[in-house]
Amino acid sequence: MTETDHGYDNFKGIMLCERPANSGGGRYSAGGSKGGAGSPSEPFKSAVAETHKLGLPPTGESRSKISSLVARNRRIRRYTQNNALTKHRRWLSRLGLTTKVAKAADEINQIEAEERKRKFKNFTTALRKKILEGSPLDNVGWASLTRGQGGLPASREPTPDERSEPEGEAEMAAAKKLTKTLKKKDRDEVDLQMSTFLDEAVQDALEREREQKAEEEAGREAELEASAAAEAEREKESDQRAKDALRREDSKAAGSSKKPAWALSKDQARALEEDEEDELMSFVSGLDYDSYMDDFDKAEEDAIDGIVKRVDEESTEEQENWKKSFVTAVNEAINDELLEKNMNGDSDDEDLKSQADRQSVGTGVTKASRMSRMSRRSKREEGSNWDSSTVVGSNDKENVGRKMDLASEVLEEQPHLKQMHTAQSIKTILESVKEEVAA
């Protein structure tokens, strides 16, 4: 090994500690090295402690003893060493034990809570039954609700030897007497607690009843006050409306004698505007919107009803006029037919003549139009054996054709009927009219 400034060239790692100094403190002591650190003149110190002495190996007895000691030391070191893993194991052990204890305590508390709930339910049931029956409030199970009220444990039966001994009998009698006294005292305490509990419950119920009555009374008073205030407000509004109406009447009465705007002075015009503004504000402040809208809706409905009624009357009048015009046209057609028959001399029936006399022939149709229709009809009927009687004969086809011609003539004379009727519909109406006339 060559000498260098340091002696760590042949080491894989660097030891972060000082080399131990020799106990002699001579030439090889720390800091007194002649050749420096790592000098070959320094003695070698092994870091491994020698456990076995030089010489013969141990015997079997010593070997077993040593192995038992080693195992014991390992166990001791395992439980006594203070490293992180050991601490964590101890913490886990304590945590598991604590969890088990807490779980057991929770189960016990839950069982006790269920037991207390069951006892309280039984107590309230018995108490309610006693109250309803009006029986004395004893033996309702109040003692079972309090912890530690179970009394002393039952006294055990004395043995035959104890019975034979007079001192043992006296002690047992004294113990029984003491037990009875304690039980009686416990019952008295329970009865006192029970009576106190019932008194508090009754007082609480009475207090709640009084509070409820007071609240109801206050509510009724508030309702009365509200109704009185509303009535006063309504009276005030009615008075204000009356005043406004009186003011409007006065203003209307004085309006006729007022001067025109151009004749007023500036102050008079301003005063008039202020009066109008005051009147408008008083009207708005005293306005009942619901009643105003009801009156407005009613007036609107009345106006609509009037319009509908007037339209109905006009339509009825128009319908009547149409009926009159239609009857007039039918009468004209019948009169023309009767007149034609009379002129041709085809009929001597007095009834038909009297009927023709009764019919109105002055319907506005000129004689020329009648003659023209008669001439057209005579031309159509030339060459045929036409029956001129007004009674329906056996030839239905000829009657139908005659009625259709008559309906066409009615439509020609009354053009406005074309908007509502056809020749077929007028023919049907003529047939019904003819039947009525014949009847």
C-alpha positions as a Markdown table, in Angstrom:
| # | Residue | x | y | z |
|---|---|---|---|---|
| 1 | Met | 0.0 | 0.0 | 0.0 |
| 2 | Thr | 1.4 | 3.3 | -1.0 |
| 3 | Glu | 1.2 | 6.3 | 1.2 |
| 4 | Thr | -1.4 | 8.9 | 0.3 |
| 5 | Asp | -3.0 | 11.8 | 2.0 |
| 6 | His | -5.8 | 9.5 | 3.4 |
| 7 | Gly | -6.1 | 5.8 | 4.1 |
| 8 | Tyr | -9.6 | 5.1 | 2.6 |
| 9 | Asp | -8.6 | 4.1 | -0.9 |
| 10 | Asn | -9.1 | 0.4 | -0.3 |
| 11 | Phe | -12.5 | 0.8 | 1.4 |
| 12 | Lys | -15.8 | 0.5 | -0.5 |
| 13 | Gly | -17.5 | 2.9 | 1.9 |
| 14 | Ile | -16.4 | 5.8 | 4.1 |
| 15 | Met | -16.8 | 5.3 | 7.9 |
| 16 | Leu | -18.1 | 8.5 | 9.4 |
| 17 | Cys | -16.4 | 8.0 | 12.7 |
| 18 | Glu | -13.0 | 8.6 | 14.2 |
| 19 | Arg | -10.6 | 5.7 | 14.4 |
| 20 | Pro | -10.4 | 4.7 | 18.1 |
| 21 | Ala | -7.3 | 5.9 | 19.8 |
| 22 | Asn | -4.9 | 3.5 | 21.5 |
| 23 | Ser | -5.2 | 3.4 | 25.2 |
| 24 | Gly | -1.4 | 3.7 | 25.5 |
| 25 | Gly | -1.4 | 7.1 | 23.9 |
| 26 | Gly | 2.1 | 6.5 | 22.5 |
| 27 | Arg | 3.4 | 7.0 | 19.0 |
| 28 | Tyr | 0.2 | 5.4 | 17.6 |
| 29 | Ser | -2.2 | 7.6 | 19.5 |
| 30 | Ala | -4.9 | 9.7 | 17.6 |
| 31 | Gly | -3.2 | 12.6 | 16.0 |
| 32 | Gly | 0.2 | 11.4 | 17.0 |
| 33 | Ser | 0.7 | 9.0 | 14.1 |
| 34 | Lys | 4.0 | 9.4 | 12.6 |
| 35 | Gly | 3.1 | 8.2 | 9.2 |
| 36 | Gly | -0.4 | 9.8 | 9.1 |
| 37 | Ala | -3.8 | 8.1 | 8.9 |
| 38 | Gly | -3.7 | 4.7 | 7.2 |
| 39 | Ser | 0.0 | 4.2 | 7.9 |
| 40 | Pro | 1.1 | 0.5 | 7.9 |
| 41 | Ser | 2.8 | 1.1 | 11.1 |
| 42 | Glu | -0.6 | 1.4 | 12.9 |
| 43 | Pro | -1.8 | -1.9 | 14.6 |
| 44 | Phe | -5.0 | -3.6 | 13.3 |
| 45 | Lys | -8.1 | -3.6 | 15.5 |
| 46 | Ser | -10.8 | -6.0 | 14.6 |
| 47 | Ala | -14.4 | -4.8 | 14.9 |
| 48 | Val | -15.6 | -8.3 | 15.7 |
| 49 | Ala | -15.7 | -9.4 | 19.3 |
| 50 | Glu | -14.3 | -12.9 | 20.0 |
| 51 | Thr | -16.9 | -15.0 | 21.9 |
| 52 | His | -15.1 | -18.3 | 22.2 |
| 53 | Lys | -11.9 | -18.8 | 24.0 |
| 54 | Leu | -9.1 | -20.6 | 22.3 |
| 55 | Gly | -8.8 | -24.2 | 23.2 |
| 56 | Leu | -11.1 | -27.3 | 23.3 |
| 57 | Pro | -14.7 | -27.0 | 22.1 |
| 58 | Pro | -17.5 | -27.1 | 24.8 |
| 59 | Thr | -19.0 | -30.3 | 26.0 |
| 60 | Gly | -22.6 | -31.4 | 25.3 |
| 61 | Glu | -23.9 | -30.3 | 28.7 |
| 62 | Ser | -22.4 | -26.9 | 28.4 |
| 63 | Arg | -23.7 | -26.8 | 24.8 |
| 64 | Ser | -27.3 | -27.4 | 25.8 |
| 65 | Lys | -27.0 | -24.9 | 28.6 |
| 66 | Ile | -25.6 | -22.3 | 26.3 |
| 67 | Ser | -28.4 | -22.9 | 23.7 |
| 68 | Ser | -31.1 | -22.4 | 26.4 |
| 69 | Leu | -29.4 | -19.2 | 27.6 |
| 70 | Val | -29.2 | -18.0 | 24.0 |
| 71 | Ala | -32.9 | -18.7 | 23.4 |
| 72 | Arg | -33.8 | -16.9 | 26.7 |
| 73 | Asn | -31.7 | -14.0 | 25.7 |
| 74 | Arg | -33.3 | -13.8 | 22.3 |
| 75 | Arg | -36.8 | -13.7 | 23.9 |
| 76 | Ile | -35.7 | -11.1 | 26.4 |
| 77 | Arg | -34.2 | -9.0 | 23.6 |
| 78 | Arg | -37.4 | -9.4 | 21.5 |
| 79 | Tyr | -39.6 | -7.9 | 24.3 |
| 80 | Thr | -37.1 | -5.4 | 25.7 |
| 81 | Gln | -35.6 | -4.0 | 22.5 |
| 82 | Asn | -36.9 | -0.5 | 21.8 |
| 83 | Asn | -36.8 | -0.2 | 18.0 |
| 84 | Ala | -39.7 | 1.0 | 15.7 |
| 85 | Leu | -41.0 | -2.4 | 14.8 |
| 86 | Thr | -41.3 | -3.5 | 18.4 |
| 87 | Lys | -43.1 | -0.3 | 19.3 |
| 88 | His | -45.5 | -0.7 | 16.4 |
| 89 | Arg | -46.2 | -4.3 | 17.5 |
| 90 | Arg | -46.9 | -3.1 | 21.0 |
| 91 | Trp | -49.2 | -0.4 | 19.7 |
| 92 | Leu | -51.1 | -2.9 | 17.5 |
| 93 | Ser | -51.6 | -5.2 | 20.5 |
| 94 | Arg | -52.9 | -2.4 | 22.7 |
| 95 | Leu | -55.1 | -1.2 | 19.9 |
| 96 | Gly | -56.7 | -4.6 | 19.4 |
| 97 | Leu | -57.2 | -5.0 | 23.1 |
| 98 | Thr | -58.8 | -1.5 | 23.3 |
| 99 | Thr | -61.1 | -2.2 | 20.4 |
| 100 | Lys | -62.3 | -5.4 | 22.0 |
| 101 | Val | -62.9 | -3.6 | 25.3 |
| 102 | Ala | -64.8 | -0.8 | 23.6 |
| 103 | Lys | -66.9 | -3.2 | 21.5 |
| 104 | Ala | -67.8 | -5.2 | 24.6 |
| 105 | Ala | -68.7 | -1.9 | 26.4 |
| 106 | Asp | -70.9 | -0.8 | 23.5 |
| 107 | Glu | -72.7 | -4.1 | 23.5 |
| 108 | Ile | -73.2 | -3.9 | 27.3 |
| 109 | Asn | -74.5 | -0.3 | 27.0 |
| 110 | Gln | -76.9 | -1.3 | 24.2 |
| 111 | Ile | -78.3 | -4.1 | 26.2 |
| 112 | Glu | -78.7 | -1.8 | 29.2 |
| 113 | Ala | -80.4 | 0.8 | 27.1 |
| 114 | Glu | -82.9 | -1.7 | 25.7 |
| 115 | Glu | -83.5 | -3.0 | 29.2 |
| 116 | Arg | -84.2 | 0.5 | 30.4 |
| 117 | Lys | -86.5 | 1.2 | 27.5 |
| 118 | Arg | -88.4 | -2.0 | 28.2 |
| 119 | Lys | -88.7 | -1.1 | 31.9 |
| 120 | Phe | -89.9 | 2.4 | 31.1 |
| 121 | Lys | -92.5 | 1.2 | 28.7 |
| 122 | Asn | -93.8 | -1.3 | 31.2 |
| 123 | Phe | -93.9 | 1.5 | 33.8 |
| 124 | Thr | -95.7 | 4.0 | 31.6 |
| 125 | Thr | -98.3 | 1.3 | 30.6 |
| 126 | Ala | -98.9 | 0.4 | 34.3 |
| 127 | Leu | -99.1 | 4.1 | 35.3 |
| 128 | Arg | -101.6 | 4.9 | 32.5 |
| 129 | Lys | -103.7 | 2.0 | 33.5 |
| 130 | Lys | -103.7 | 3.0 | 37.2 |
| 131 | Ile | -104.6 | 6.6 | 36.3 |
| 132 | Leu | -107.5 | 5.5 | 34.1 |
| 133 | Glu | -108.8 | 3.1 | 36.7 |
| 134 | Gly | -108.3 | 5.6 | 39.5 |
| 135 | Ser | -106.5 | 3.1 | 41.7 |
| 136 | Pro | -103.6 | 3.9 | 44.0 |
| 137 | Leu | -100.4 | 4.6 | 42.3 |
| 138 | Asp | -98.3 | 1.8 | 44.0 |
| 139 | Asn | -96.6 | -1.2 | 42.6 |
| 140 | Val | -96.3 | 0.4 | 39.2 |
| 141 | Gly | -92.6 | -0.5 | 38.8 |
| 142 | Trp | -91.0 | 2.8 | 39.6 |
| 143 | Ala | -88.2 | 1.1 | 41.5 |
| 144 | Ser | -87.2 | -0.9 | 38.4 |
| 145 | Leu | -86.4 | 2.3 | 36.6 |
| 146 | Thr | -83.7 | 3.5 | 39.0 |
| 147 | Arg | -80.3 | 1.8 | 39.2 |
| 148 | Gly | -79.4 | 0.3 | 42.5 |
| 149 | Gln | -83.0 | 0.0 | 43.7 |
| 150 | Gly | -83.1 | -3.7 | 43.5 |
| 151 | Gly | -82.6 | -3.9 | 47.3 |
| 152 | Leu | -80.3 | -6.2 | 49.1 |
| 153 | Pro | -79.7 | -9.6 | 47.8 |
| 154 | Ala | -82.0 | -12.3 | 49.0 |
| 155 | Ser | -80.8 | -13.8 | 52.2 |
| 156 | Arg | -79.6 | -17.3 | 52.0 |
| 157 | Glu | -81.2 | -20.1 | 53.9 |
| 158 | Pro | -79.4 | -20.9 | 57.1 |
| 159 | Thr | -77.7 | -24.3 | 57.4 |
| 160 | Pro | -78.8 | -26.8 | 60.0 |
| 161 | Asp | -75.8 | -26.0 | 62.1 |
| 162 | Glu | -76.7 | -22.3 | 62.0 |
| 163 | Arg | -80.3 | -23.1 | 62.9 |
| 164 | Ser | -79.1 | -25.0 | 65.9 |
| 165 | Glu | -77.0 | -22.2 | 67.1 |
| 166 | Pro | -79.0 | -19.5 | 68.9 |
| 167 | Glu | -76.5 | -16.8 | 68.0 |
| 168 | Gly | -76.9 | -17.6 | 64.3 |
| 169 | Glu | -80.7 | -17.5 | 64.6 |
| 170 | Ala | -80.5 | -14.1 | 66.2 |
| 171 | Glu | -78.2 | -12.8 | 63.6 |
| 172 | Met | -80.5 | -14.1 | 60.8 |
| 173 | Ala | -83.5 | -12.5 | 62.5 |
| 174 | Ala | -81.6 | -9.2 | 62.8 |
| 175 | Ala | -80.6 | -9.4 | 59.1 |
| 176 | Lys | -84.2 | -10.1 | 58.0 |
| 177 | Lys | -85.4 | -7.2 | 60.1 |
| 178 | Leu | -82.8 | -4.9 | 58.7 |
| 179 | Thr | -83.6 | -6.1 | 55.2 |
| 180 | Lys | -87.3 | -5.3 | 55.7 |
| 181 | Thr | -86.5 | -1.9 | 57.1 |
| 182 | Leu | -84.3 | -1.1 | 54.1 |
| 183 | Lys | -86.9 | -2.4 | 51.7 |
| 184 | Lys | -89.6 | -0.3 | 53.4 |
| 185 | Lys | -87.4 | 2.7 | 53.3 |
| 186 | Asp | -86.7 | 2.1 | 49.6 |
| 187 | Arg | -90.5 | 1.8 | 48.9 |
| 188 | Asp | -91.1 | 5.1 | 50.8 |
| 189 | Glu | -88.4 | 6.8 | 48.7 |
| 190 | Val | -89.9 | 5.4 | 45.5 |
| 191 | Asp | -93.4 | 6.5 | 46.5 |
| 192 | Leu | -92.1 | 10.0 | 47.3 |
| 193 | Gln | -90.3 | 10.2 | 43.9 |
| 194 | Met | -93.4 | 8.9 | 42.2 |
| 195 | Ser | -95.7 | 11.4 | 43.8 |
| 196 | Thr | -93.2 | 14.2 | 43.0 |
| 197 | Phe | -93.1 | 13.0 | 39.4 |
| 198 | Leu | -96.8 | 12.9 | 39.1 |
| 199 | Asp | -97.2 | 16.4 | 40.7 |
| 200 | Glu | -94.6 | 17.8 | 38.3 |
| 201 | Ala | -96.4 | 16.1 | 35.3 |
| 202 | Val | -99.8 | 17.5 | 36.4 |
| 203 | Gln | -98.4 | 21.0 | 37.0 |
| 204 | Asp | -96.7 | 20.9 | 33.6 |
| 205 | Ala | -100.0 | 19.8 | 31.9 |
| 206 | Leu | -101.9 | 22.6 | 33.7 |
| 207 | Glu | -99.2 | 25.1 | 32.7 |
| 208 | Arg | -99.4 | 24.1 | 29.1 |
| 209 | Glu | -103.2 | 24.3 | 29.2 |
| 210 | Arg | -103.1 | 27.8 | 30.6 |
| 211 | Glu | -100.6 | 28.8 | 27.9 |
| 212 | Gln | -102.8 | 27.4 | 25.2 |
| 213 | Lys | -105.8 | 29.2 | 26.6 |
| 214 | Ala | -103.8 | 32.4 | 26.8 |
| 215 | Glu | -102.7 | 32.0 | 23.2 |
| 216 | Glu | -106.2 | 31.3 | 22.0 |
| 217 | Glu | -107.5 | 34.4 | 23.9 |
| 218 | Ala | -104.7 | 36.5 | 22.4 |
| 219 | Gly | -105.6 | 35.2 | 18.9 |
| 220 | Arg | -109.2 | 36.1 | 19.4 |
| 221 | Glu | -108.3 | 39.5 | 20.6 |
| 222 | Ala | -106.0 | 40.0 | 17.6 |
| 223 | Glu | -108.8 | 38.9 | 15.2 |
| 224 | Leu | -111.3 | 41.3 | 16.9 |
| 225 | Glu | -108.7 | 44.1 | 16.6 |
| 226 | Ala | -108.1 | 43.3 | 13.0 |
| 227 | Ser | -111.8 | 43.1 | 12.2 |
| 228 | Ala | -112.3 | 46.5 | 14.0 |
| 229 | Ala | -109.5 | 48.0 | 12.1 |
| 230 | Ala | -110.8 | 46.7 | 8.8 |
| 231 | Glu | -114.3 | 48.0 | 9.6 |
| 232 | Ala | -112.8 | 51.4 | 10.5 |
| 233 | Glu | -110.8 | 51.4 | 7.2 |
| 234 | Arg | -113.9 | 50.6 | 5.2 |
| 235 | Glu | -115.9 | 53.3 | 7.0 |
| 236 | Lys | -113.1 | 55.7 | 6.2 |
| 237 | Glu | -113.0 | 54.7 | 2.6 |
| 238 | Ser | -116.8 | 55.1 | 2.3 |
| 239 | Asp | -116.6 | 58.5 | 3.9 |
| 240 | Gln | -113.9 | 59.5 | 1.6 |
| 241 | Arg | -115.8 | 58.3 | -1.4 |
| 242 | Ala | -118.9 | 60.2 | -0.2 |
| 243 | Lys | -116.8 | 63.3 | 0.1 |
| 244 | Asp | -115.3 | 62.8 | -3.3 |
| 245 | Ala | -118.7 | 62.3 | -4.8 |
| 246 | Leu | -120.0 | 65.5 | -3.1 |
| 247 | Arg | -117.0 | 67.4 | -4.3 |
| 248 | Arg | -117.5 | 66.1 | -7.9 |
| 249 | Glu | -121.1 | 67.1 | -7.8 |
| 250 | Asp | -120.1 | 70.6 | -6.5 |
| 251 | Ser | -117.5 | 70.9 | -9.2 |
| 252 | Lys | -120.0 | 69.8 | -11.8 |
| 253 | Ala | -122.6 | 72.3 | -10.5 |
| 254 | Ala | -120.0 | 75.0 | -10.5 |
| 255 | Gly | -118.7 | 74.0 | -13.9 |
| 256 | Ser | -121.5 | 75.7 | -15.8 |
| 257 | Ser | -120.6 | 79.0 | -14.2 |
| 258 | Lys | -116.9 | 78.6 | -14.6 |
| 259 | Lys | -115.0 | 80.8 | -16.9 |
| 260 | Pro | -113.4 | 79.4 | -20.0 |
| 261 | Ala | -109.7 | 78.7 | -19.8 |
| 262 | Trp | -108.8 | 81.6 | -21.9 |
| 263 | Ala | -110.7 | 83.9 | -19.5 |
| 264 | Leu | -108.8 | 82.7 | -16.4 |
| 265 | Ser | -105.9 | 84.4 | -14.9 |
| 266 | Lys | -102.6 | 82.6 | -14.2 |
| 267 | Asp | -103.4 | 82.1 | -10.5 |
| 268 | Gln | -106.9 | 80.9 | -11.3 |
| 269 | Ala | -105.7 | 78.4 | -13.8 |
| 270 | Arg | -103.1 | 77.1 | -11.4 |
| 271 | Ala | -105.7 | 76.8 | -8.6 |
| 272 | Leu | -108.0 | 74.9 | -11.0 |
| 273 | Glu | -105.2 | 72.5 | -11.9 |
| 274 | Glu | -104.5 | 71.9 | -8.3 |
| 275 | Asp | -108.1 | 71.2 | -7.6 |
| 276 | Glu | -108.2 | 68.7 | -10.4 |
| 277 | Glu | -105.1 | 67.0 | -9.2 |
| 278 | Asp | -106.5 | 66.8 | -5.6 |
| 279 | Glu | -109.7 | 65.4 | -7.0 |
| 280 | Leu | -107.7 | 62.8 | -9.0 |
| 281 | Met | -105.5 | 61.9 | -6.0 |
| 282 | Ser | -108.6 | 61.5 | -3.7 |
| 283 | Phe | -110.2 | 59.3 | -6.4 |
| 284 | Val | -107.1 | 57.1 | -6.7 |
| 285 | Ser | -106.6 | 56.9 | -2.9 |
| 286 | Gly | -110.3 | 55.9 | -2.3 |
| 287 | Leu | -110.5 | 53.7 | -5.3 |
| 288 | Asp | -111.6 | 50.1 | -4.7 |
| 289 | Tyr | -110.0 | 48.4 | -7.6 |
| 290 | Asp | -112.0 | 45.1 | -7.4 |
| 291 | Ser | -115.4 | 46.9 | -7.3 |
| 292 | Tyr | -114.3 | 49.3 | -10.1 |
| 293 | Met | -113.2 | 46.4 | -12.3 |
| 294 | Asp | -116.4 | 44.5 | -11.5 |
| 295 | Asp | -118.5 | 47.5 | -12.5 |
| 296 | Phe | -116.3 | 47.9 | -15.7 |
| 297 | Asp | -116.8 | 44.2 | -16.6 |
| 298 | Lys | -120.5 | 44.4 | -15.9 |
| 299 | Ala | -120.8 | 47.5 | -18.2 |
| 300 | Glu | -118.8 | 45.7 | -20.8 |
| 301 | Glu | -121.0 | 42.6 | -20.6 |
| 302 | Asp | -124.1 | 44.8 | -20.8 |
| 303 | Ala | -122.8 | 46.5 | -23.9 |
| 304 | Ile | -121.9 | 43.2 | -25.6 |
| 305 | Asp | -125.3 | 41.8 | -24.7 |
| 306 | Gly | -127.0 | 44.9 | -26.3 |
| 307 | Ile | -124.9 | 44.4 | -29.4 |
| 308 | Val | -125.8 | 40.7 | -29.6 |
| 309 | Lys | -129.5 | 41.5 | -29.1 |
| 310 | Arg | -129.5 | 44.2 | -31.7 |
| 311 | Val | -127.8 | 41.8 | -34.2 |
| 312 | Asp | -130.3 | 39.1 | -33.4 |
| 313 | Glu | -133.2 | 41.6 | -33.9 |
| 314 | Glu | -131.7 | 42.7 | -37.2 |
| 315 | Ser | -131.2 | 39.1 | -38.3 |
| 316 | Thr | -134.8 | 38.3 | -37.3 |
| 317 | Glu | -136.1 | 41.3 | -39.2 |
| 318 | Glu | -134.1 | 40.3 | -42.2 |
| 319 | Gln | -135.4 | 36.8 | -42.0 |
| 320 | Glu | -139.0 | 38.1 | -41.7 |
| 321 | Asn | -138.4 | 40.3 | -44.7 |
| 322 | Trp | -137.1 | 37.4 | -46.6 |
| 323 | Lys | -140.1 | 35.3 | -45.7 |
| 324 | Lys | -142.4 | 38.1 | -46.8 |
| 325 | Ser | -140.6 | 38.5 | -50.1 |
| 326 | Phe | -140.6 | 34.8 | -50.7 |
| 327 | Val | -144.3 | 34.5 | -49.9 |
| 328 | Thr | -144.9 | 37.4 | -52.2 |
| 329 | Ala | -143.0 | 35.8 | -55.0 |
| 330 | Val | -144.9 | 32.5 | -54.5 |
| 331 | Asn | -148.2 | 34.3 | -54.5 |
| 332 | Glu | -147.2 | 36.1 | -57.7 |
| 333 | Ala | -146.3 | 32.8 | -59.3 |
| 334 | Ile | -149.6 | 31.2 | -58.3 |
| 335 | Asn | -151.6 | 34.2 | -59.3 |
| 336 | Asp | -149.9 | 34.2 | -62.7 |
| 337 | Glu | -150.7 | 30.5 | -63.1 |
| 338 | Leu | -154.4 | 31.1 | -62.1 |
| 339 | Leu | -154.6 | 34.2 | -64.4 |
| 340 | Glu | -153.3 | 32.2 | -67.3 |
| 341 | Lys | -155.8 | 29.5 | -66.7 |
| 342 | Asn | -158.7 | 32.0 | -66.5 |
| 343 | Met | -157.6 | 33.8 | -69.7 |
| 344 | Asn | -157.4 | 30.5 | -71.6 |
| 345 | Gly | -160.8 | 29.5 | -70.2 |
| 346 | Asp | -159.5 | 26.1 | -69.3 |
| 347 | Ser | -161.1 | 26.0 | -66.0 |
| 348 | Asp | -164.6 | 26.9 | -64.6 |
| 349 | Asp | -163.8 | 26.0 | -61.1 |
| 350 | Glu | -165.4 | 28.7 | -58.9 |
| 351 | Asp | -163.1 | 27.8 | -56.0 |
| 352 | Leu | -160.1 | 28.6 | -58.2 |
| 353 | Lys | -161.6 | 31.9 | -59.3 |
| 354 | Ser | -162.4 | 33.0 | -55.8 |
| 355 | Gln | -158.9 | 31.9 | -54.8 |
| 356 | Ala | -157.5 | 34.0 | -57.6 |
| 357 | Asp | -159.6 | 36.9 | -56.5 |
| 358 | Arg | -158.3 | 36.6 | -52.9 |
| 359 | Gln | -154.7 | 36.4 | -53.9 |
| 360 | Ser | -152.8 | 39.7 | -54.2 |
| 361 | Val | -151.9 | 40.4 | -57.8 |
| 362 | Gly | -150.5 | 43.8 | -57.2 |
| 363 | Thr | -147.0 | 42.6 | -56.3 |
| 364 | Gly | -144.9 | 44.9 | -58.5 |
| 365 | Val | -144.7 | 42.5 | -61.4 |
| 366 | Thr | -145.8 | 44.1 | -64.6 |
| 367 | Lys | -148.3 | 42.8 | -67.0 |
| 368 | Ala | -145.8 | 42.5 | -69.7 |
| 369 | Ser | -143.7 | 40.2 | -67.7 |
| 370 | Arg | -146.7 | 38.0 | -67.0 |
| 371 | Met | -147.6 | 37.9 | -70.6 |
| 372 | Ser | -144.1 | 37.0 | -71.6 |
| 373 | Arg | -143.9 | 34.2 | -69.2 |
| 374 | Met | -147.3 | 33.0 | -70.4 |
| 375 | Ser | -146.2 | 33.1 | -74.0 |
| 376 | Arg | -143.0 | 31.1 | -73.2 |
| 377 | Arg | -145.0 | 28.6 | -71.4 |
| 378 | Ser | -147.6 | 28.2 | -74.1 |
| 379 | Lys | -144.8 | 27.6 | -76.7 |
| 380 | Arg | -143.3 | 24.9 | -74.5 |
| 381 | Glu | -146.7 | 23.3 | -74.1 |
| 382 | Glu | -147.6 | 23.3 | -77.8 |
| 383 | Gly | -148.1 | 19.9 | -79.3 |
| 384 | Ser | -148.7 | 18.3 | -75.9 |
| 385 | Asn | -151.9 | 17.5 | -74.1 |
| 386 | Trp | -151.3 | 19.8 | -71.1 |
| 387 | Asp | -153.7 | 19.6 | -68.1 |
| 388 | Ser | -154.3 | 23.2 | -66.9 |
| 389 | Ser | -156.0 | 22.2 | -63.7 |
| 390 | Thr | -154.4 | 23.0 | -60.3 |
| 391 | Val | -155.1 | 19.6 | -58.9 |
| 392 | Val | -152.3 | 17.0 | -59.2 |
| 393 | Gly | -153.2 | 14.6 | -61.9 |
| 394 | Ser | -151.9 | 11.3 | -63.0 |
| 395 | Asn | -149.0 | 12.7 | -65.1 |
| 396 | Asp | -146.4 | 13.2 | -62.4 |
| 397 | Lys | -143.6 | 14.1 | -64.9 |
| 398 | Glu | -145.5 | 17.0 | -66.3 |
| 399 | Asn | -146.3 | 18.3 | -62.8 |
| 400 | Val | -142.6 | 18.1 | -61.8 |
| 401 | Gly | -141.6 | 20.0 | -64.9 |
| 402 | Arg | -144.2 | 22.7 | -64.4 |
| 403 | Lys | -143.0 | 23.1 | -60.8 |
| 404 | Met | -139.4 | 23.4 | -61.9 |
| 405 | Asp | -140.3 | 26.1 | -64.4 |
| 406 | Leu | -142.2 | 27.9 | -61.8 |
| 407 | Ala | -139.2 | 27.7 | -59.4 |
| 408 | Ser | -136.9 | 29.1 | -62.1 |
| 409 | Glu | -139.2 | 32.0 | -62.7 |
| 410 | Val | -139.2 | 32.8 | -59.0 |
| 411 | Leu | -135.4 | 32.9 | -59.0 |
| 412 | Glu | -135.4 | 35.1 | -62.0 |
| 413 | Glu | -137.8 | 37.6 | -60.4 |
| 414 | Gln | -136.0 | 37.5 | -57.1 |
| 415 | Pro | -132.2 | 37.4 | -57.7 |
| 416 | His | -131.4 | 37.7 | -54.0 |
| 417 | Leu | -133.0 | 34.3 | -53.4 |
| 418 | Lys | -130.2 | 32.7 | -55.4 |
| 419 | Gln | -127.8 | 33.3 | -52.5 |
| 420 | Met | -129.9 | 31.0 | -50.2 |
| 421 | His | -132.0 | 28.7 | -52.5 |
| 422 | Thr | -131.9 | 26.7 | -55.6 |
| 423 | Ala | -134.6 | 25.7 | -58.0 |
| 424 | Gln | -135.1 | 22.3 | -56.3 |
| 425 | Ser | -135.5 | 23.9 | -52.9 |
| 426 | Ile | -138.0 | 26.5 | -54.2 |
| 427 | Lys | -139.9 | 23.7 | -55.9 |
| 428 | Thr | -140.2 | 21.9 | -52.6 |
| 429 | Ile | -141.4 | 25.0 | -50.9 |
| 430 | Leu | -143.9 | 25.6 | -53.7 |
| 431 | Glu | -145.3 | 22.1 | -53.2 |
| 432 | Ser | -145.8 | 22.7 | -49.5 |
| 433 | Val | -147.4 | 26.0 | -50.2 |
| 434 | Lys | -149.7 | 24.5 | -52.8 |
| 435 | Glu | -150.7 | 21.8 | -50.3 |
| 436 | Glu | -151.6 | 24.4 | -47.7 |
| 437 | Val | -153.6 | 26.4 | -50.3 |
| 438 | Ala | -155.4 | 23.2 | -51.4 |
| 439 | Ala | -156.2 | 22.4 | -47.8 |
